[in-house]
């Protein structure tokens, strides 16, 4: 077994995985897996820059993660940064800060690379499952972008588009500096039109409707699963490989978009950092399911973070 560390820094959250991996057997054993909401992408869609307070929140999480990585004695760390840092004018400031704290330079990867990692992380455990027909469509709904990947054992086609729970919330649901509570029908319709346009773009290069199994990743999807199961608290073991029907996703999405901040905050399984953006994230998932006619979504806790860890383990073989 090879001990590795992987960090995925997205628009809304930064996540760490320290794991023992055996590429020969496909076994991955978690030693530490955690997530911190840092909102690195705060205001990027509007200003084109990473906000100073967003950078400091991210660097604080990096300092915490550095101590954990050292404690476990990981052989190698790979730090992958996604949508927000890819788009920002002042991304060099972000790169320097990460390098100073963790000793590695963040890889600001492309959307296609993001999709490759997500597919590997999400599907490695599904190989051989007779109840889940291939090809898979892996959908990773992030804060700033959504990745679509179709494949069997390997990726056949992939595309990243600029719709995510934070980007859609900031673009359509913020009014007077605050999230509409609840949003008007016109605002929801405008957001839905944006999502549909992004799906049109994705379909230009990814055969979404050829997929037989929809696999959903990241916080918006896992949160919908937790709500669907009415969990008293977030429980990864119950969420991983759970299945949520289309009807339940539609019901949850409509409820979230009708609710107030206080009502969403009262959902026991919902992370406080997702209270304002979960409605937009759920609507992205619903629109995807309607586009491809999916009767259910298979929810995976293993995603881009696991794909990064597998890539590091392969490099050390």
PERA-V622247 format. One record per pair of residues at least 24 apart in sequence whose C-alpha atoms are under 7 Angstrom apart, sorted by the first residue. I is the first residue (numbers start at 1). GAP is how many residues later the second one is. If there is no record, write none. Layout:
i = [I,I]
gap = [GAP,GAP]
//
This chain:
i = [2,3,3,4,4,4,4,4,4,4,5,5,5,5,5,5,6,6,6,6,6,6,7,7,7,7,8,8,8,8,9,9,9,10,10,10,10,10,11,11,11,11,11,11,11,12,12,12,12,12,12,12,13,13,13,14,16,17,18,21,23,23,36,37,40,41,44,44,45,48,48,48,49,49,49,50,50,55,59,59,62,63,66,78,79,79,80,80,80,80,81,81,81,81,82,82,83,83,84,111,111,111,112,112,112,114,115,115,115,115,116,117,117,117,118,118,118,119,120,121,121,121,121,121,121,122,122,122,132,133,133,134,134,134,135,135,135,136,136,136,136,136,137,137,137,137,137,138,138,138,139,139,139,140,140,140,141,141,141,142,143,150,150,150,157,157,158,159,159,159,161,161,163,163,164,165,165,165,165,166,168,169,169,179,181,181,182,182,182,182,183,195,208,209,214,214,214,215,215,215,215,216,216,216,216,217,217,217,217,220,220,220,221,221,222,223,224,226,227,231,232,232,233,233,234,236,239,240,240,240,241,241,241,242,242,243,243,243,243,244,244,244,245,245,245,246,246,246,246,249,250,253,253,253]
gap = [311,71,72,70,71,72,73,305,308,309,64,69,71,72,73,304,71,72,73,299,302,303,71,72,73,298,71,72,73,297,71,72,73,71,72,73,74,133,28,29,30,72,73,132,133,25,26,27,28,29,131,154,24,25,26,24,49,288,51,292,290,291,25,236,44,43,40,44,122,39,40,41,39,40,41,38,40,39,38,39,39,38,36,234,27,28,26,27,28,29,25,26,27,28,26,27,61,62,60,36,48,49,46,47,48,190,32,33,34,43,39,187,190,191,185,186,189,30,187,181,182,183,184,185,186,178,180,181,81,79,80,77,78,79,76,77,78,75,76,77,78,79,71,74,76,77,78,76,77,78,76,77,78,76,77,78,76,77,79,76,24,56,58,61,48,49,48,43,46,47,37,41,32,35,117,112,113,115,116,111,112,108,111,97,79,80,75,76,77,78,74,89,84,83,80,83,84,82,83,84,85,81,82,83,84,82,83,84,86,58,61,62,61,78,77,47,58,43,42,38,36,37,35,36,35,65,60,59,60,61,57,58,59,56,57,53,54,55,56,52,53,54,50,51,52,43,48,49,50,37,36,26,29,30]
//
